[in-house]
């Protein structure tokens, strides 16, 4: 018994050391960016890892105005919000049909959606660009919502299918006996019990699309329609880069994602754990 206790304590200590090391790897760069955002360019080059002598707040005001971050933030929010609502609605309905309804092509349909997780965005960029140009969707926010929604649906359907399959059959049988239709079972039974799954898929969809750069840079050329990640690229020039203002703009851009993760971190862990168990 003593040997088992010693082994468990050693294993626990190793796990905590590893997790502490990983936390340091992720947190230290973020703290460094936050510290540098209050410095001048001269301080960055002379003392890059030290604390700022004075809190130079002009970096944030200049970044917000010169980088047009207000309009870019609004554009990102519109695109991410519309994509979030559509992916949760369409994804949850498709996942309910795959996970709870009995039909011959359910497994094949699930495989089809999972194949979407294996297709890199680089493979479809040129076909999408040419097709959107013919349809008049290039340089529009709608032209961003469509590919964002397409690449968000596979992971949404995959996670939500696990949630629906883990629900007890007795709940749906009771609803069926009471005369509930498929639509009522979905809206009044399945969705209320899958709130955690909706939290997880919603947060993942929002954060991934908020930070997306490649599609937004290719499809949007109008400055008034550019999203936040594209606007950050303005601070990096071919011959000169204002690092202090660039880091200030980065802090402004990542604040929403940090707030979201800090507020709903428990729901994310709980949702991923619950969705992995199928009953």
N, C-alpha and C positions, 0 to 999 in steps of 0.2 A: 504493500500500500504506500509506503514511504517513497519507494522508487517511482511509482506512478505519479504521486504528488509532485515530486521534484521534476519529472519530465513535463508535466502539465505547466508548472510554473516557468520552466525554461522556455517552453514553446510559447507561452503567453508573453514572456519578456521579449522574445525574438519578434513576435508579431507587432508588439507595441513599438519596438525600435524601428522596424521596417516602416510602419505607418507614420511614425514621427519623421523619419527621413523623407518619405514621400511628401508629407505636408510641408516640410521645409523647402523642398524642390519647387513646389507650386506657389507657396506664399512669398518667399523671398524675392523672386522677380517682380511680383505685383507690388510689394512694398517699395522696391527700388524705383519702379516707374512712378509710383505716387510721390516719392521723395524728389525725384528729378523734375517732376512737373512744376515744382515751386522754385526751381533754380533758373538762373540765366545761362546762356550758352557758355559764357566764360567760366562759370562755376562748374558746369558739367565737364569741361575739358581739364580744368585744373584740379578739381576734387570730385570725381564722379561718384564715389561711394560714401561720401560724407554727408552730414546733414546740411541743409541750406542755411546760409548766414541770415537771410531774410526771406520771409514768405512772399515770393514774387507772384501776386495774384493776377497781374496783367496778362500772364500767359493764358489763363482761362478766358478772360474777356476777349482777348484778341483772337483766340482760336474759335470762339463761338461766333464772332462777327465775321472774321476774314474767311473762315472755312464754311460759312453758311450752314452751321450745324443745326440751327433751329429748323430750317426747312428740311434738311436731310433726316433729322430725327422724326419729324412728322411723316415723311415718306416711308421711312422704315417701319414706323408704328402702323401705318395704314396697310402696308403690304403684309406685315407679320400678323396683324389682327384678322384680316380677311382670310389669309391662308390658314390660320389657326382654327377659325370657325368652320371653314369648309372641310378641312382635314378631319376634325373631330366628328362632324356630322356624317360625312360620307364614309370615313374610316370605321366609325362605330357601327353603322348600318351594315357595311360589308362584313365586318368581323362577327356581328350577330348572326348574319346569314350563314357564314362559314362555321361558326362554333356551335350554334344551337339548332339550326334547321338541318333536316336530313334530305340530301339530294345527291345525285350521283357524282356531279362534277365539283363538289365542295373541296376535295383535296387538290384536284387539278387547279382550281381557282386560287387556292392558297399558294400553291407552287408558283403560279403565274405572278402573284403579287410579290412573293419573296425574291423572284428573279430581278425585280426592280431595285432591290437593295444591292445587287451585284453589278449594276450598270453604272460606271463612273460618269459624272456629268460632262467630262471632256468629250465623250463619244457622241453625245447628242447636241453639242453646242452649235456646230455648223448647220446641221439640218433644222434645228429650231430657229436659228437666226434667219435662214433663207425663207422658211415657212412663215415666220412672223412678219418678215418684210413684205411678203405677198399679201398677207391678211391685214396689214396695217396695224399690227400689234407691237412693232418695234418702237422703242423710245416711249413706252407707256408703262404705267404701273401694272396694268392687266397682263402685259407680257412678262412680268416678273412673278405674278401670282400663279399663273398656270404651271410653269416648271417647278416653282416652290411647292405647290400642292402635289404635283406628280411625284416628286422625290420624298415628300413627307408621308404619303399614304402607306407605303409598304411597312415601315416600322410602326405606324399607328395601328394598322390592321393586325400585325403580328402580336403586338402587346395586348390589344383589346381582345383578340381571339382567345388568348390564354385566360383572361379574366372571365369571359363569358363561359368558357368550358369548365372553369372551376366552380361555377355556381351550381347549387343542388338542383337536380331534376325535379324534386318535389315542388319547388316554387312554381315552376312553369306548368307542371301538371295541375296544381291547384288553380292557377290562373285560367288554364284551359277549361277546367270543370266549371268555373264560375262564368264561362262564356266569353272570356277575353280573346280578342283577335291577336294575330301576330304583331300588329302594330301597337296594340295596347300592352302586350307582354314586353315589347322592346322599350316603350316609353315609360311604363309604370313599374316594371319589375327589373329589367336588365340595366337600364341606365342609372337608376338610383343606387343600385348595388355596385356599380362600376365607377363611382366618383373618383376613387384613388387612381384607377387606370386612366381616366380622363385627365387628371392632374399630371400624371407622368408624361403621357403623350403630348399634352398641351404645352408643358414646359419645354420638352425636348424640341418640339416643332418651333416654338417661339424663339428659343435661344439659337438654334441652328440657323434659322432664316435671318435672325437679327445680325448674325456675324457673317453671313454669306457675302462674298466679294466678287467671285468670278463672273457669275451670270449677270449681276447688277452692273458690273463694269462693261460687259460686252453689249448688253441690250439697251442700256440707258446712256445717252450722250447729252441730253439737256441738263444743265446744271440745276434747274428748278425741280427736276424729277429724280435726282441722284439720291441714293440711300446713304446711310451714315458711314458704312465701311468704305464706300467709294470716295466720299468727301474727305476721309482721313488721308487718302493718297495724295491730296493736294499739297500736303506739308512736306512731301519728299520730292525734291527737284533733281534734274540731271546733274546740276553743277553746285547746288547749295541746298542744305536741309536745316531748317530751324528746329533743332531737337527739343528744346524746352517747350515750344508751342505744340510740337507734334505729340509729345508725351502728355501734355495737358489735354489735348483733343482725345487721346486714347483713354484717359481716365474718364472723360465725359461719356465716351462711347460704351465703356464697360460697366458703368454704374448701374444701368437697368438690369443687366444679367446678374450682377453680384447681388442686388437687392432681391431678385426673383429667387435665386438659389438659396440665399440665407432665409428667406421667408418660408419656402416650401421644401427645404431639404429633407425633412422627416417624411413628407408625403412621397417624395421621389423614391427614397429607400424602401418605404413600406409598399409602394405600388410595384416596384420591380420585383420585390420578394413575393408578393401575393400573386402577381401575374405569372411567375415562374412555376407555380404549383397548379396542376390540373387535377380536378377531382371528378 
